[in-house]
Amino acid sequence: MKAAVFQSWRLILIGFAGCAAFGAIFWQLGQLHLVRGPALAASAEDARRSLVPLEARRGDIRDSRGVLLAGTRPHVVVGIDPAFFRDDDLPKLPELARILGLDTNEVKRAATTRYRSEGGRPIRWVRLGQVDDATYDAALALRVRGFYGTRGFERHYPAESLAAQILGFINREGVAVMGVEQQMDFYLRGQPGWRISESDGRRRELAAFRVREAPPVEGFNVVLTIDSVVQSMVEAEIRALAETFSPDGISIIVTEARSGAVLAMANYPTFDPNRFWEFPLENQRNRAVTDSLEPGSTFKIVPVAAALEERLISPETLIHCSLPVVQYAGRSVRLPSDVRELGEIPLTTVVARSSNRGAAMIGMMLGSRRLHDYSALFGFGSRTNWPLGGEIPGRLHPVERWDGLTISRLPAGYAVSATPLQIHMATATLANGGLRPQPYLLSRVVDRTGANIMHFEPRAPVRVVSEETARTMADLLAKVVSPEGTARRAALPGMRVAGKTGTSRKIIDGRYSRTDHFASFTGFFPAEAPEFVITVIVDNPRSSGVGFGGVVAAPAFRNIAEGLVRYFAIEAPRPERELARFP
């Protein structure tokens, strides 16, 4: 009897426990489906659905003839997920490593190391590298489980360091840094797209369940005035100068005489934007617009042109260049020294022999106010409107801040600082008939079909001196590039060149150095009908003697000019033409 009662109670307890368990299950199911169901369904949907960004292809940067300077090419970042790799794929790894150009042990280690450390977090993906589409397709054909890639775009500079400081680059975070890349980023970068899609439990996209897609829009192309052939000439000459003189820096600029279009601008040292991280940060600096120097004798074109414009002198005017001290404004002013005593010589010889004392005498004829104002008109002390930014204005003190020696030092190119581009545009003023052009670099923005989206025109030039004065200056500067001038090494066979040398001492520890200096030459050709303006500035050339501008920079000018004559098939003007032809 007792056993039957015990059995009955045990059945009741088991039945009660079973009912309680099933009740709890049904209660939970009710909560999941009826109470929390909609929220959980939405959460699951969100987990499966993802917003996939679609990268836009960045636009190209091309030179004036359509040559690619900066482009974008597709690439695939490949890797392997150890969590999905299977050991039966181990025999395939040597072939996978061969296709990817990697060490077999490296690939095997990436595929089989599943945890960061013993008992640590699992490794979900190991980057193996970056490959092109063909390589990726070949690797996928091996069907190694866990191996996959992500498609994207890579910025590429096919000419490597060519025009690097003008182009700029895209850093590893995809940000445009300096140059055209940064200035024109709005047009180049395009519009990224997006896609709403679903993924399976292994996070693989289910293409059949794509909900919505907005395709990316490619960026526009930017066309520059740069000519890659001319740029290559300039950079080859820079390499030759660097090898010969081991300087601290070099800047060379080439522009069209009338439009101010920049055909080439290069500096030393430079860098390769494809591997920008391998070079010192200072190599990215565009020294032609970011660095300044006291221009020295290249500045003498300012007081001479100003005095001619004011009818104070003529090419035949005799100027005494042997006086160490003269009277000016009721006080004695010490004049700068010359390399040799020149005595009383005509203006033509003052310019050809680059007399410091002769320039100082002309500056005092002008007076402080006119000397300052003409210097400003030639562009010194203000930016040239370089379109890529980073430009400094140089330094031209107001007359009120001049000391007792400025009136004699400024005409010789001291007590003033300027960028290489400012010096270049001052020379371009004379090549352009007395109209100071502004540098013109950005030409057009076009779409993939070549249709114009935006067109840039050269900015209006500023009248500095008359055509007559510019014509006279062209003739005077042609004497500099002659057997009796300081720049005979800049001469071109059968063609007149006009230009000016410069050799200016550098300030080291607050004092003018006797060993460190800048050597420069700036000029244009043909002198009668200017086509191109070239400026060469070498920072501290190292040679057995003083590296004068006529010895260091003038030959570089000649080499580039000879290349331009051949490339553009320039002919010397006929003798019956006027001395200079301007628009």
TIMI-464602 format. One record per residue (C-alpha): residue number from 1; residue in one letter; x, y, z. Coordinates in steps of 0.5 Angstrom, whole numbers, m for minus. Layout:
BEGIN
ATOM    i  aa     xx     yy     zz
ATOM  NUM   a      X      Y      Z
...
//
This chain:
BEGIN
ATOM    i  aa     xx     yy     zz
ATOM    1   m      0      0      0
ATOM    2   k      5      5      2
ATOM    3   a      9      3     m4
ATOM    4   a      3      5     m9
ATOM    5   v      2     12     m5
ATOM    6   f     10     13     m6
ATOM    7   q      9     12    m14
ATOM    8   s      3     16    m14
ATOM    9   w      6     22    m11
ATOM   10   r     12     21    m15
ATOM   11   l      8     21    m22
ATOM   12   i      5     27    m19
ATOM   13   l     11     31    m18
ATOM   14   i     14     29    m25
ATOM   15   g      8     31    m28
ATOM   16   f      8     38    m24
ATOM   17   a     15     39    m26
ATOM   18   g     14     37    m33
ATOM   19   c      8     42    m33
ATOM   20   a     12     48    m30
ATOM   21   a     18     47    m35
ATOM   22   f     13     47    m41
ATOM   23   g     10     53    m38
ATOM   24   a     16     57    m37
ATOM   25   i     18     55    m45
ATOM   26   f     11     57    m47
ATOM   27   w     12     63    m43
ATOM   28   q     19     65    m46
ATOM   29   l     16     64    m53
ATOM   30   g     10     68    m52
ATOM   31   q     15     74    m49
ATOM   32   l     20     73    m55
ATOM   33   h     14     72    m61
ATOM   34   l      9     77    m58
ATOM   35   v     12     82    m53
ATOM   36   r     19     83    m55
ATOM   37   g     18     80    m62
ATOM   38   p     18     86    m67
ATOM   39   a     24     89    m63
ATOM   40   l     28     83    m64
ATOM   41   a     26     82    m71
ATOM   42   a     28     89    m72
ATOM   43   s     35     88    m69
ATOM   44   a     36     81    m73
ATOM   45   e     34     85    m79
ATOM   46   d     39     91    m77
ATOM   47   a     45     85    m76
ATOM   48   r     44     82    m83
ATOM   49   r     43     89    m86
ATOM   50   s     49     93    m87
ATOM   51   l     51    100    m91
ATOM   52   v     57     98    m95
ATOM   53   p     61    105    m97
ATOM   54   l     63    105   m105
ATOM   55   e     69    109   m106
ATOM   56   a     69    114   m112
ATOM   57   r     75    114   m117
ATOM   58   r     79    120   m116
ATOM   59   g     80    124   m122
ATOM   60   d     87    125   m126
ATOM   61   i     92    131   m126
ATOM   62   r     95    132   m133
ATOM   63   d    100    136   m136
ATOM   64   s     98    141   m142
ATOM   65   r     99    136   m147
ATOM   66   g     95    131   m143
ATOM   67   v    100    127   m140
ATOM   68   l     98    123   m134
ATOM   69   l    102    126   m128
ATOM   70   a     97    123   m122
ATOM   71   g     92    118   m123
ATOM   72   t     88    112   m120
ATOM   73   r     88    105   m121
ATOM   74   p     84     99   m118
ATOM   75   h     87     95   m113
ATOM   76   v     85     89   m108
ATOM   77   v     87     89   m101
ATOM   78   v     88     81    m99
ATOM   79   g     88     77    m93
ATOM   80   i     86     71    m89
ATOM   81   d     81     69    m84
ATOM   82   p     84     64    m79
ATOM   83   a     77     62    m76
ATOM   84   f     75     60    m83
ATOM   85   f     81     57    m86
ATOM   86   r     81     49    m86
ATOM   87   d     87     45    m85
ATOM   88   d     86     41    m92
ATOM   89   d     88     47    m95
ATOM   90   l     95     47    m93
ATOM   91   p     98     44    m99
ATOM   92   k     95     50   m103
ATOM   93   l     99     55    m99
ATOM   94   p    105     55   m103
ATOM   95   e    102     56   m109
ATOM   96   l     98     62   m106
ATOM   97   a    104     65   m103
ATOM   98   r    107     65   m110
ATOM   99   i    102     68   m113
ATOM  100   l    102     74   m108
ATOM  101   g    109     74   m108
ATOM  102   l    110     72   m101
ATOM  103   d    114     68    m97
ATOM  104   t    110     61    m96
ATOM  105   n    112     61    m88
ATOM  106   e    109     68    m88
ATOM  107   v    102     66    m91
ATOM  108   k    102     59    m87
ATOM  109   r    103     63    m80
ATOM  110   a     98     68    m82
ATOM  111   a     93     62    m84
ATOM  112   t     94     58    m78
ATOM  113   t     95     63    m72
ATOM  114   r     88     63    m69
ATOM  115   y     89     67    m63
ATOM  116   r     93     73    m61
ATOM  117   s     96     69    m55
ATOM  118   e     95     63    m51
ATOM  119   g     88     64    m48
ATOM  120   g     87     71    m52
ATOM  121   r     82     74    m57
ATOM  122   p     81     70    m64
ATOM  123   i     84     73    m70
ATOM  124   r     79     74    m75
ATOM  125   w     83     77    m81
ATOM  126   v     91     78    m83
ATOM  127   r     93     83    m88
ATOM  128   l     97     79    m93
ATOM  129   g     98     85    m98
ATOM  130   q     95     89   m104
ATOM  131   v     95     86   m111
ATOM  132   d     92     88   m118
ATOM  133   d     85     85   m120
ATOM  134   a     89     79   m124
ATOM  135   t     93     77   m119
ATOM  136   y     87     77   m114
ATOM  137   d     83     73   m119
ATOM  138   a     89     68   m120
ATOM  139   a     89     67   m112
ATOM  140   l     81     66   m111
ATOM  141   a     82     60   m116
ATOM  142   l     85     56   m111
ATOM  143   r     79     56   m107
ATOM  144   v     83     57   m100
ATOM  145   r     77     58    m95
ATOM  146   g     78     64    m91
ATOM  147   f     82     68    m96
ATOM  148   y     79     74    m99
ATOM  149   g     80     81   m101
ATOM  150   t     77     88   m101
ATOM  151   r     77     92   m107
ATOM  152   g     79    100   m107
ATOM  153   f     83    105   m111
ATOM  154   e     90    107   m110
ATOM  155   r     93    114   m112
ATOM  156   h     99    113   m117
ATOM  157   y    104    118   m119
ATOM  158   p    107    114   m126
ATOM  159   a    113    119   m127
ATOM  160   e    115    118   m119
ATOM  161   s    118    125   m117
ATOM  162   l    117    129   m123
ATOM  163   a    113    136   m121
ATOM  164   a    112    132   m114
ATOM  165   q    112    139   m110
ATOM  166   i    107    142   m115
ATOM  167   l    102    135   m115
ATOM  168   g    102    134   m107
ATOM  169   f    100    127   m105
ATOM  170   i     95    123   m102
ATOM  171   n     97    120    m95
ATOM  172   r     95    113    m92
ATOM  173   e     89    116    m89
ATOM  174   g     86    118    m96
ATOM  175   v     87    126    m94
ATOM  176   a     90    130   m100
ATOM  177   v     96    134    m98
ATOM  178   m     99    140   m101
ATOM  179   g    100    142   m108
ATOM  180   v     94    141   m113
ATOM  181   e     92    135   m110
ATOM  182   q     90    139   m104
ATOM  183   q     88    145   m107
ATOM  184   m     83    142   m112
ATOM  185   d     81    136   m108
ATOM  186   f     74    139   m108
ATOM  187   y     74    137   m116
ATOM  188   l     78    131   m116
ATOM  189   r     75    127   m110
ATOM  190   g     69    125   m113
ATOM  191   q     62    123   m109
ATOM  192   p     63    116   m105
ATOM  193   g     57    112   m106
ATOM  194   w     53    107   m102
ATOM  195   r     50    100   m102
ATOM  196   i     45     97    m97
ATOM  197   s     45     89    m97
ATOM  198   e     45     83    m93
ATOM  199   s     50     78    m90
ATOM  200   d     50     71    m88
ATOM  201   g     52     68    m82
ATOM  202   r     59     68    m84
ATOM  203   r     59     76    m86
ATOM  204   r     59     74    m93
ATOM  205   e     54     79    m98
ATOM  206   l     48     76   m101
ATOM  207   a     48     80   m107
ATOM  208   a     41     77   m109
ATOM  209   f     38     81   m102
ATOM  210   r     41     88   m104
ATOM  211   v     36     93   m102
ATOM  212   r     38    100   m105
ATOM  213   e     45    102   m108
ATOM  214   a     47    109   m110
ATOM  215   p     53    109   m115
ATOM  216   p     59    113   m113
ATOM  217   v     61    119   m118
ATOM  218   e     68    119   m121
ATOM  219   g     72    125   m119
ATOM  220   f     74    131   m125
ATOM  221   n     80    131   m128
ATOM  222   v     85    137   m127
ATOM  223   v     89    140   m133
ATOM  224   l     95    144   m131
ATOM  225   t    100    149   m135
ATOM  226   i    106    144   m134
ATOM  227   d    109    141   m140
ATOM  228   s    112    134   m137
ATOM  229   v    118    135   m142
ATOM  230   v    120    142   m140
ATOM  231   q    119    139   m133
ATOM  232   s    124    133   m134
ATOM  233   m    129    138   m137
ATOM  234   v    129    142   m131
ATOM  235   e    129    136   m126
ATOM  236   a    135    133   m130
ATOM  237   e    139    140   m130
ATOM  238   i    137    140   m122
ATOM  239   r    140    133   m122
ATOM  240   a    146    135   m125
ATOM  241   l    147    142   m121
ATOM  242   a    146    138   m115
ATOM  243   e    152    133   m117
ATOM  244   t    157    138   m119
ATOM  245   f    156    143   m113
ATOM  246   s    152    139   m107
ATOM  247   p    148    145   m106
ATOM  248   d    143    146   m100
ATOM  249   g    138    147   m105
ATOM  250   i    136    149   m112
ATOM  251   s    130    152   m115
ATOM  252   i    128    153   m122
ATOM  253   i    122    156   m126
ATOM  254   v    120    156   m133
ATOM  255   t    114    160   m135
ATOM  256   e    111    163   m142
ATOM  257   a    113    170   m143
ATOM  258   r    107    173   m144
ATOM  259   s    101    169   m140
ATOM  260   g    105    167   m134
ATOM  261   a    104    160   m135
ATOM  262   v    108    156   m131
ATOM  263   l    111    150   m136
ATOM  264   a    116    148   m130
ATOM  265   m    118    149   m123
ATOM  266   a    122    144   m119
ATOM  267   n    126    144   m113
ATOM  268   y    132    140   m110
ATOM  269   p    131    136   m105
ATOM  270   t    125    133   m107
ATOM  271   f    121    126   m106
ATOM  272   d    117    121   m109
ATOM  273   p    110    122   m107
ATOM  274   n    109    114   m109
ATOM  275   r    113    113   m102
ATOM  276   f    113    120    m99
ATOM  277   w    114    117    m92
ATOM  278   e    121    115    m94
ATOM  279   f    123    122    m95
ATOM  280   p    125    128    m90
ATOM  281   l    119    132    m89
ATOM  282   e    123    138    m91
ATOM  283   n    123    135    m98
ATOM  284   q    116    136    m99
ATOM  285   r    117    144    m99
ATOM  286   n    116    148   m105
ATOM  287   r    122    152   m104
ATOM  288   a    120    157   m110
ATOM  289   v    115    160   m106
ATOM  290   t    116    158    m99
ATOM  291   d    123    160    m98
ATOM  292   s    126    167    m99
ATOM  293   l    133    170   m100
ATOM  294   e    136    177   m101
ATOM  295   p    136    177   m109
ATOM  296   g    143    181   m110
ATOM  297   s    144    183   m117
ATOM  298   t    138    180   m120
ATOM  299   f    134    186   m116
ATOM  300   k    138    191   m120
ATOM  301   i    133    191   m126
ATOM  302   v    129    195   m121
ATOM  303   p    132    201   m120
ATOM  304   v    135    201   m127
ATOM  305   a    128    200   m130
ATOM  306   a    125    205   m125
ATOM  307   a    130    211   m127
ATOM  308   l    129    210   m134
ATOM  309   e    122    210   m133
ATOM  310   e    123    217   m129
ATOM  311   r    127    219   m135
ATOM  312   l    133    220   m130
ATOM  313   i    138    217   m134
ATOM  314   s    139    214   m141
ATOM  315   p    143    208   m143
ATOM  316   e    149    213   m145
ATOM  317   t    149    216   m138
ATOM  318   l    156    216   m134
ATOM  319   i    155    214   m127
ATOM  320   h    161    214   m123
ATOM  321   c    163    207   m119
ATOM  322   s    169    209   m116
ATOM  323   l    167    213   m110
ATOM  324   p    167    210   m103
ATOM  325   v    162    215   m100
ATOM  326   v    157    220   m103
ATOM  327   q    153    225   m100
ATOM  328   y    145    224   m100
ATOM  329   a    140    228    m96
ATOM  330   g    145    232    m92
ATOM  331   r    149    226    m90
ATOM  332   s    155    221    m92
ATOM  333   v    153    215    m94
ATOM  334   r    158    209    m95
ATOM  335   l    157    205   m102
ATOM  336   p    158    198   m103
ATOM  337   s    164    195   m106
ATOM  338   d    165    192   m113
ATOM  339   v    169    186   m115
ATOM  340   r    174    191   m119
ATOM  341   e    174    199   m119
ATOM  342   l    170    201   m125
ATOM  343   g    171    208   m125
ATOM  344   e    166    213   m129
ATOM  345   i    162    208   m134
ATOM  346   p    156    209   m138
ATOM  347   l    149    205   m135
ATOM  348   t    150    200   m141
ATOM  349   t    157    198   m137
ATOM  350   v    154    199   m130
ATOM  351   v    149    193   m132
ATOM  352   a    153    189   m136
ATOM  353   r    159    189   m130
ATOM  354   s    153    189   m125
ATOM  355   s    156    195   m121
ATOM  356   n    154    195   m114
ATOM  357   r    156    202   m113
ATOM  358   g    153    204   m120
ATOM  359   a    146    201   m117
ATOM  360   a    147    205   m111
ATOM  361   m    148    211   m115
ATOM  362   i    142    210   m119
ATOM  363   g    138    208   m113
ATOM  364   m    140    215   m110
ATOM  365   m    138    219   m116
ATOM  366   l    131    216   m115
ATOM  367   g    130    217   m108
ATOM  368   s    127    213   m102
ATOM  369   r    120    214   m104
ATOM  370   r    120    212   m111
ATOM  371   l    125    206   m110
ATOM  372   h    121    203   m105
ATOM  373   d    114    204   m109
ATOM  374   y    118    201   m116
ATOM  375   s    120    195   m112
ATOM  376   a    113    194   m109
ATOM  377   l    110    195   m117
ATOM  378   f    115    190   m119
ATOM  379   g    112    185   m114
ATOM  380   f    117    185   m108
ATOM  381   g    114    185   m101
ATOM  382   s    107    182   m103
ATOM  383   r    105    175   m106
ATOM  384   t    105    173   m113
ATOM  385   n     98    170   m112
ATOM  386   w    101    163   m113
ATOM  387   p     95    159   m114
ATOM  388   l     97    153   m109
ATOM  389   g     98    157   m103
ATOM  390   g    104    156    m98
ATOM  391   e    107    162   m101
ATOM  392   i    110    168    m97
ATOM  393   p    110    175    m98
ATOM  394   g    118    176    m97
ATOM  395   r    120    183    m94
ATOM  396   l    120    190    m97
ATOM  397   h    121    195    m91
ATOM  398   p    117    201    m91
ATOM  399   v    121    207    m92
ATOM  400   e    120    210    m85
ATOM  401   r    123    203    m82
ATOM  402   w    130    204    m87
ATOM  403   d    136    205    m83
ATOM  404   g    142    210    m86
ATOM  405   l    145    204    m91
ATOM  406   t    138    202    m94
ATOM  407   i    138    207   m100
ATOM  408   s    145    204   m102
ATOM  409   r    144    197   m100
ATOM  410   l    137    196   m103
ATOM  411   p    139    198   m110
ATOM  412   a    144    192   m110
ATOM  413   g    139    187   m108
ATOM  414   y    140    187   m100
ATOM  415   a    136    190    m95
ATOM  416   v    130    186    m98
ATOM  417   s    128    179    m99
ATOM  418   a    124    175   m104
ATOM  419   t    122    168   m106
ATOM  420   p    125    165   m113
ATOM  421   l    118    166   m116
ATOM  422   q    118    174   m114
ATOM  423   i    125    174   m117
ATOM  424   h    122    171   m123
ATOM  425   m    116    175   m124
ATOM  426   a    120    181   m124
ATOM  427   t    124    179   m130
ATOM  428   a    118    177   m133
ATOM  429   t    115    184   m133
ATOM  430   l    121    186   m137
ATOM  431   a    120    180   m142
ATOM  432   n    112    182   m142
ATOM  433   g    113    189   m144
ATOM  434   g    113    192   m137
ATOM  435   l    106    188   m135
ATOM  436   r    108    184   m129
ATOM  437   p    104    177   m130
ATOM  438   q    101    173   m125
ATOM  439   p    103    166   m125
ATOM  440   y     98    161   m128
ATOM  441   l     98    154   m127
ATOM  442   l     91    151   m127
ATOM  443   s     88    151   m134
ATOM  444   r     82    147   m134
ATOM  445   v     77    142   m130
ATOM  446   v     74    137   m135
ATOM  447   d     70    130   m134
ATOM  448   r     72    123   m137
ATOM  449   t     70    125   m144
ATOM  450   g     74    131   m144
ATOM  451   a     68    136   m143
ATOM  452   n     70    143   m140
ATOM  453   i     67    144   m133
ATOM  454   m     71    150   m131
ATOM  455   h     76    154   m135
ATOM  456   f     82    158   m132
ATOM  457   e     84    164   m135
ATOM  458   p     91    168   m134
ATOM  459   r     90    174   m129
ATOM  460   a     90    181   m131
ATOM  461   p     97    183   m131
ATOM  462   v     99    190   m128
ATOM  463   r    103    195   m131
ATOM  464   v    110    197   m128
ATOM  465   v    114    201   m133
ATOM  466   s    112    203   m141
ATOM  467   e    114    198   m147
ATOM  468   e    119    203   m149
ATOM  469   t    123    202   m142
ATOM  470   a    122    195   m142
ATOM  471   r    125    195   m149
ATOM  472   t    131    199   m147
ATOM  473   m    132    194   m141
ATOM  474   a    132    188   m146
ATOM  475   d    137    191   m150
ATOM  476   l    141    193   m143
ATOM  477   l    140    186   m140
ATOM  478   a    142    183   m147
ATOM  479   k    149    186   m146
ATOM  480   v    150    182   m139
ATOM  481   v    150    176   m144
ATOM  482   s    155    178   m148
ATOM  483   p    163    177   m148
ATOM  484   e    164    183   m143
ATOM  485   g    158    181   m139
ATOM  486   t    157    177   m132
ATOM  487   a    153    172   m136
ATOM  488   r    157    170   m142
ATOM  489   r    156    163   m140
ATOM  490   a    148    164   m141
ATOM  491   a    149    165   m149
ATOM  492   l    145    162   m154
ATOM  493   p    148    161   m161
ATOM  494   g    145    165   m166
ATOM  495   m    140    168   m161
ATOM  496   r    140    174   m156
ATOM  497   v    139    173   m149
ATOM  498   a    137    178   m144
ATOM  499   g    138    176   m137
ATOM  500   k    142    178   m130
ATOM  501   t    146    174   m125
ATOM  502   g    146    175   m118
ATOM  503   t    151    173   m112
ATOM  504   s    148    174   m105
ATOM  505   r    151    173    m99
ATOM  506   k    147    169    m94
ATOM  507   i    146    171    m86
ATOM  508   i    149    166    m82
ATOM  509   d    148    167    m74
ATOM  510   g    146    175    m75
ATOM  511   r    152    176    m80
ATOM  512   y    154    176    m87
ATOM  513   s    158    170    m89
ATOM  514   r    164    170    m93
ATOM  515   t    163    163    m95
ATOM  516   d    155    161    m96
ATOM  517   h    151    165   m101
ATOM  518   f    146    164   m107
ATOM  519   a    148    164   m114
ATOM  520   s    143    166   m119
ATOM  521   f    141    168   m126
ATOM  522   t    134    170   m129
ATOM  523   g    133    172   m136
ATOM  524   f    129    171   m142
ATOM  525   f    130    170   m150
ATOM  526   p    129    171   m155
ATOM  527   a    131    178   m153
ATOM  528   e    128    182   m159
ATOM  529   a    121    178   m158
ATOM  530   p    121    174   m151
ATOM  531   e    118    167   m151
ATOM  532   f    120    164   m145
ATOM  533   v    123    166   m138
ATOM  534   i    128    162   m134
ATOM  535   t    130    163   m127
ATOM  536   v    135    159   m123
ATOM  537   i    137    160   m116
ATOM  538   v    142    155   m113
ATOM  539   d    143    155   m105
ATOM  540   n    150    155   m103
ATOM  541   p    154    152   m108
ATOM  542   r    160    148   m106
ATOM  543   s    166    149   m111
ATOM  544   s    173    151   m111
ATOM  545   g    172    158   m111
ATOM  546   v    166    163   m110
ATOM  547   g    160    160   m114
ATOM  548   f    158    166   m118
ATOM  549   g    151    166   m121
ATOM  550   g    155    167   m128
ATOM  551   v    159    161   m127
ATOM  552   v    154    156   m123
ATOM  553   a    147    158   m125
ATOM  554   a    148    161   m132
ATOM  555   p    150    155   m135
ATOM  556   a    144    151   m133
ATOM  557   f    140    157   m136
ATOM  558   r    143    156   m142
ATOM  559   n    142    148   m142
ATOM  560   i    135    149   m141
ATOM  561   a    134    154   m146
ATOM  562   e    137    150   m151
ATOM  563   g    132    144   m150
ATOM  564   l    127    149   m150
ATOM  565   v    129    152   m157
ATOM  566   r    129    144   m160
ATOM  567   y    123    142   m157
ATOM  568   f    119    148   m159
ATOM  569   a    123    149   m165
ATOM  570   i    124    157   m164
ATOM  571   e    127    161   m169
ATOM  572   a    131    167   m168
ATOM  573   p    128    174   m170
ATOM  574   r    130    177   m177
ATOM  575   p    134    183   m176
ATOM  576   e    129    187   m179
ATOM  577   r    124    186   m173
ATOM  578   e    124    191   m168
ATOM  579   l    128    190   m162
ATOM  580   a    122    187   m158
ATOM  581   r    115    185   m159
ATOM  582   f    110    185   m154
ATOM  583   p    103    184   m154
//
